[in-house]
Amino acid sequence: MSLALVQTDDISTSDADIVKRIAAGDLDTLTKLMRRYNQRLYRVARSILRNDADAEEAVQEAFYCAYRAMAQFRGEAALSTWLVQIVVNESRKRLRKINRQSTWLEFNNDASRDDTTADTTMDEYTINQPENGLWRTQTRHILENHIDRLPDVFRTVFVLRAVEEFSVEETAACLGIPLATVRTRYFRSRALLRKTLRQEMGEEINDVFSFAGHRCDRIVAAVLTRIQAHGENATSTSTF
């Protein structure tokens, strides 16, 4: 299943070569890998955490962990699948922590962390995200809100299958669930979103949880800064 997934228009680089370069500390290759998969990993994290800021932090941590573990990558799955698995695990870990914090805050009659943070980040996102027109913005937000309201077990499957266009096999590998479960959850999620909604907004599906350039830049910069701050061996020689 290991394929040449990171490439430019005229140069194809195998997963093995990419892994070798990054494991040797090539930060140019790491940067290009992050920019290629930032949006995918962000969408996956966002589907689990339902919060822009938490999802961004999860992606940063996932890439940092991937960098440190790159020498252990064995190619049993595609590099992109391996990265999604890391961000899924990181997002689930963060969600458990958030849920514990929310339970404690509610017990003490304080405001829920999720509600406050989600409102704040959504306001910032709405203000900062450039759009082609008001109708497109409203359409995308309606679709995002419908996806957010899907049950947890359906939401991530839907994002991987419909938004990221993962195969059933890839989705199952990323989430660690049977193929039949992926098919069932995807079918159920589409039914819950309703046929009419999918038909009317089919052209907007690729824009949901849009990944603005500044967010991608911020994640790349954060990961590289963290690597350099820890004094880890790194070079900058990539040409892929």
BELJODA-V483022 format. One line per field, one symbol per residue. phi: phi as a letter, one per 30 degrees, with the letter a starting at -180 (. if undefined). A space follows every 50 residues. Layout:
phi->???
This chain:
phi->.dbdccacdbbcbdedddddddddjdddddedddddceddddddddddch addddddddeddddddedcedcdcidbdeddeddeddddddddddddddd dddddddcicddddddddddddddddddddbdaddddddddddddddddd eedcddddddddddhddeddddddcibdeddddddddddddddieddddd cedcddcdhecdedddeddeddddddddddiddbbbbdbd
